[in-house]
Amino acid sequence: MRNDTAPRSLLQPMTAGFLAALVGFGSAFPIVLQGLSAVGASPAQAASGLLALCIVTGLLGAAHSIATRQPISIAWSTPGAALLIATGVPEGGFPAAVGAFIVAGGLVVIAGLWRPFGRAVVAIPMGLASAMLAGVLLDLCLAPVRAVGALPELALPIVVTWALGWRFARLYAVPLAVLVAVLIILIATPIPEGALADIWPNPVLVMPEFTLPAVVSIAVPLFIVTMASQNVPGLAVLRGNGYRPEVAPVFVSTGLFGAASALFGGHAVNLAAITAALCAGPEAHPDPARRYLAPVAAGVAYVLLGLFAGFAASFIAASPPLLIQAVAGLALLSSLAGALAGALGRDDERLPAVVTFVTTASGVGFFGIGSAFWGLVAGGLLLALGRSGAVR
């Protein structure tokens, strides 16, 4: 009996872990590559960033899970990558963006080490943080509609595949849409000769530059989005499944390793939120004490998937941008729905949240600082003004 159950007890968490990695990678890698390209990365630098994120994600998730015997899943910040798409190239180009990534990682470390700062971050009204994220995501989530209008014969099959996947197998809806998009691009659109010649990812060291506009428009919103939409929900998933990990080591390690990955183009790593449920729930193993093996398997899978980063970057760079944007928009629709629900959840924060949303979604920046920061400022000022006049 022992010989029969031992392999099965390993197979289930390993399967769950590999599935979590495949879903996480397949759903989000186009967003990561687009985000890095949007802030000035070359295809080689974007591939290097994706490779660095895969390696750091895999190693950190496996290390934390083995050390704590808890299913602590690590992921890159998909909402953070969406923020980069909306922000655009900062003054100073990609080196300035890399400097902002390092600052964002440093802020995560401070949140882990200095409890008052961590509590202050958590105290940011969730309605405003959610509204900022929704404003960042809105334009991206309009891309599928624009693609259907401009290229209906190419985009409509992708959207229909996603819709059918959402109806019958929601976990696979986005990966299936990505697969169909790849097939359509290969069959129906010309790929320039030689575009996919160099498919192996090579680490590219990027020397950072630290500029105030990039720190304010990229680092601060990236930090807030990562904490509010990834780390806090990730902790909620773990606690909902009966796990109570120490927060400080997770924040410090993800901040430090995220900053290290920035030197090779990565933007941010954090606790996984959506795919964490696959590794922390009963699907990973009936025995909660054995579920920590799932993130270990996911870590191995992420490192292996990183080997495809060069091909993915070259393929996306050679593909019609509108189709890639459509796939990214479909992948972010659930995030937009959650952000809108969070933004409008409280009556006293609703109008300030709407102000944050429309200011961020406008894309209008001032003094070289992007609209996400000004959205938080505008909503925060209105919220403070409303509370200062509240009847006591």
Residue pairs with C-beta under 8 A, 6 or more apart in sequence:
9 285
9 287
9 290
10 293
12 284
12 285
13 279
13 284
13 285
13 290
13 291
13 292
13 293
13 294
13 296
13 297
14 293
14 294
14 297
15 297
16 278
16 279
16 283
16 284
16 285
16 294
16 297
17 278
17 279
17 284
17 293
17 294
17 295
17 296
17 297
17 298
17 299
17 300
17 301
18 297
18 298
18 301
19 278
20 73
20 272
20 275
20 276
20 278
20 279
20 294
20 295
20 298
21 58
21 275
21 297
21 298
21 299
21 301
21 302
21 305
22 175
22 301
22 305
23 171
23 172
23 174
23 175
23 275
23 278
24 75
24 272
24 274
24 275
24 298
24 302
25 54
25 301
25 302
25 305
26 174
26 175
26 178
26 179
27 78
27 174
27 175
27 178
27 331
28 76
28 78
28 81
28 331
29 50
29 309
29 312
30 178
30 312
30 316
30 324
30 327
30 328
30 331
31 78
31 81
31 82
31 85
31 328
31 331
31 332
32 46
32 49
32 50
32 53
32 76
32 78
32 81
32 267
33 46
33 47
33 50
33 312
33 313
33 316
34 81
34 85
34 316
34 324
34 325
34 328
35 80
35 81
35 82
35 83
35 84
35 85
35 267
36 45
36 46
36 49
36 50
36 81
36 84
36 94
36 265
36 267
37 43
37 46
37 317
38 84
38 85
38 86
38 87
38 88
38 89
39 84
39 87
39 88
39 89
39 90
39 94
39 97
39 218
40 89
40 90
40 93
40 94
40 97
41 49
41 94
41 97
41 265
42 94
43 313
43 314
43 317
44 202
44 204
44 313
45 94
45 204
45 206
45 265
46 265
46 313
46 317
47 201
47 202
47 204
47 309
47 310
47 312
47 313
47 314
48 201
48 202
48 203
48 204
48 206
48 264
48 265
48 309
49 261
49 264
49 265
49 266
49 267
50 201
50 265
50 266
50 306
50 309
50 312
50 313
51 201
51 203
51 264
51 306
51 307
51 309
51 310
52 203
52 261
52 264
52 265
52 266
53 76
53 261
53 266
53 267
53 269
53 306
54 302
54 303
54 305
54 306
54 309
55 261
55 302
55 303
55 306
56 74
56 257
56 258
56 260
56 261
56 266
56 269
57 74
57 75
57 76
57 269
57 299
57 302
58 74
58 298
58 299
58 300
58 301
58 302
58 303
58 306
59 257
59 299
59 303
60 74
60 253
60 254
60 257
60 269
60 299
61 72
61 73
61 74
61 272
61 295
61 296
61 298
61 299
61 302
62 295
62 296
62 298
62 299
62 300
63 253
63 299
64 70
64 72
64 74
64 245
64 249
64 250
64 253
64 295
65 71
65 72
65 73
65 292
65 293
65 294
65 295
65 296
65 299
66 292
66 296
68 245
68 246
68 292
69 289
69 292
70 238
70 243
70 245
70 291
70 292
71 238
71 241
71 243
71 276
71 279
71 280
71 284
71 291
71 292
71 294
71 295
72 238
72 243
72 245
72 250
72 271
72 292
72 295
73 234
73 271
73 272
73 275
73 276
73 279
73 280
73 294
73 295
73 298
74 254
74 269
74 270
74 271
74 272
74 295
74 299
75 230
75 269
75 270
75 271
75 272
75 273
75 275
75 276
76 266
76 267
76 268
76 269
76 270
77 222
77 225
77 226
77 230
77 267
77 268
77 269
77 270
78 230
78 331
78 332
78 335
79 133
79 136
79 137
79 225
79 226
79 229
79 230
79 335
80 104
80 222
80 225
80 226
80 230
80 267
80 268
81 267
82 136
82 137
82 140
82 328
82 332
82 335
83 133
83 136
83 218
83 221
83 222
83 225
83 372
84 97
84 218
84 222
84 267
85 140
85 328
86 136
86 139
86 140
86 360
86 363
86 370
86 371
86 372
87 217
87 218
87 221
87 370
87 372
88 370
89 97
90 96
90 97
90 100
90 211
90 213
90 214
90 217
90 218
90 368
91 211
91 213
91 214
91 368
92 99
92 209
92 211
92 214
94 206
94 265
95 206
95 207
95 208
95 209
96 208
96 209
96 210
96 211
96 213
96 214
97 214
97 218
98 206
98 207
98 208
98 209
98 262
98 263
98 265
99 208
99 209
99 210
99 211
99 214
99 215
100 210
100 214
100 215
100 217
100 218
100 219
100 222
101 208
101 218
101 219
101 222
101 258
101 259
101 262
101 266
101 267
101 268
102 208
102 210
102 259
102 262
102 263
103 210
103 215
103 219
104 218
104 219
104 220
104 222
104 223
104 226
104 258
104 267
104 268
105 254
105 255
105 256
105 257
105 258
105 259
105 260
105 262
105 268
106 255
106 259
107 219
107 220
107 223
107 255
108 223
108 226
108 227
108 231
108 251
108 252
108 254
108 255
108 258
108 268
108 270
109 251
109 252
109 255
109 256
109 259
110 117
110 255
111 117
111 118
111 121
111 227
111 251
111 255
112 118
112 247
112 248
112 249
112 250
112 251
112 252
112 255
113 248
113 251
113 252
118 247
118 251
121 223
121 224
121 227
122 227
122 232
124 224
124 228
125 349
125 352
125 353
125 380
125 383
126 228
126 342
126 345
127 342
127 343
127 344
127 345
127 346
127 349
127 350
127 352
127 353
128 343
128 349
128 352
128 353
128 356
128 376
128 379
128 380
128 383
129 224
129 225
129 228
129 229
129 342
129 376
130 228
130 229
130 338
130 339
130 340
130 341
130 342
130 343
130 345
130 353
131 339
131 342
131 343
131 353
131 354
131 356
131 357
131 360
131 375
131 379
132 221
132 224
132 225
132 356
132 357
132 360
132 372
132 375
132 376
132 379
133 225
133 228
133 229
133 335
133 339
134 336
134 339
134 340
134 343
134 357
134 360
134 361
135 356
135 357
135 358
135 359
135 360
135 361
135 362
135 371
135 372
135 375
136 221
136 225
136 360
136 361
136 372
137 332
137 335
137 336
137 339
138 336
138 357
138 361
139 361
139 363
140 325
140 328
140 329
140 332
141 329
141 332
141 333
141 336
142 329
143 322
143 325
143 326
143 328
143 329
144 155
144 158
144 159
144 326
144 329
144 330
146 322
146 325
146 326
147 154
147 155
147 158
147 159
147 322
147 323
147 325
147 326
148 155
148 156
148 159
148 326
150 322
151 320
151 322
151 323
153 188
154 184
154 188
154 189
154 320
154 323
155 322
155 323
155 326
157 180
157 184
158 177
158 180
158 181
158 184
158 323
158 326
158 327
158 330
159 177
159 326
159 330
161 176
161 177
161 180
162 173
162 174
162 176
162 177
162 330
163 173
165 172
165 173
165 174
165 176
165 177
166 173
169 176
173 330
174 327
174 330
174 331
177 327
177 330
177 331
178 327
178 331
181 323
181 324
181 326
181 327
182 315
184 323
185 191
185 315
185 319
185 320
185 323
189 319
189 320
189 323
191 315
191 318
191 319
192 318
195 314
195 315
195 317
195 318
196 311
196 314
196 315
196 318
197 314
198 310
198 314
199 310
199 311
199 314
200 307
200 310
201 306
201 307
201 309
201 310
201 313
202 310
203 264
204 264
204 265
205 263
205 264
206 262
206 263
206 264
206 265
208 262
208 263
213 367
213 368
213 369
216 369
216 373
217 365
217 368
217 369
217 370
217 372
217 373
218 370
220 373
221 370
221 372
221 373
221 376
222 267
222 268
224 376
226 268
226 270
227 270
229 273
229 335
229 338
229 339
230 270
230 271
230 272
230 273
231 250
231 251
231 254
231 270
231 271
233 273
234 270
234 271
234 272
234 273
234 276
235 245
235 247
235 271
237 273
237 276
237 277
237 280
238 244
238 245
238 271
238 276
238 280
241 277
241 280
241 281
241 288
241 291
242 288
243 280
243 288
250 271
254 269
254 270
254 271
257 269
258 266
258 267
258 268
258 269
258 270
261 269
272 279
275 298
277 283
278 284
278 294
279 291
279 294
279 295
279 298
280 291
280 294
281 291
284 290
284 291
284 293
284 294
285 291
285 293
285 294
316 324
343 349
343 350
343 353
343 354
343 356
343 357
344 350
344 353
344 354
348 383
348 386
348 387
349 383
351 382
351 386
352 379
352 380
352 382
352 383
352 386
353 379
355 375
355 378
355 379
355 382
356 375
356 376
356 378
356 379
356 380
357 375
357 379
358 375
359 371
359 374
359 375
359 378
359 379
360 371
360 372
360 374
360 375
360 376
361 371
361 375
362 371
363 371
364 371
364 374
365 371
365 374
366 374
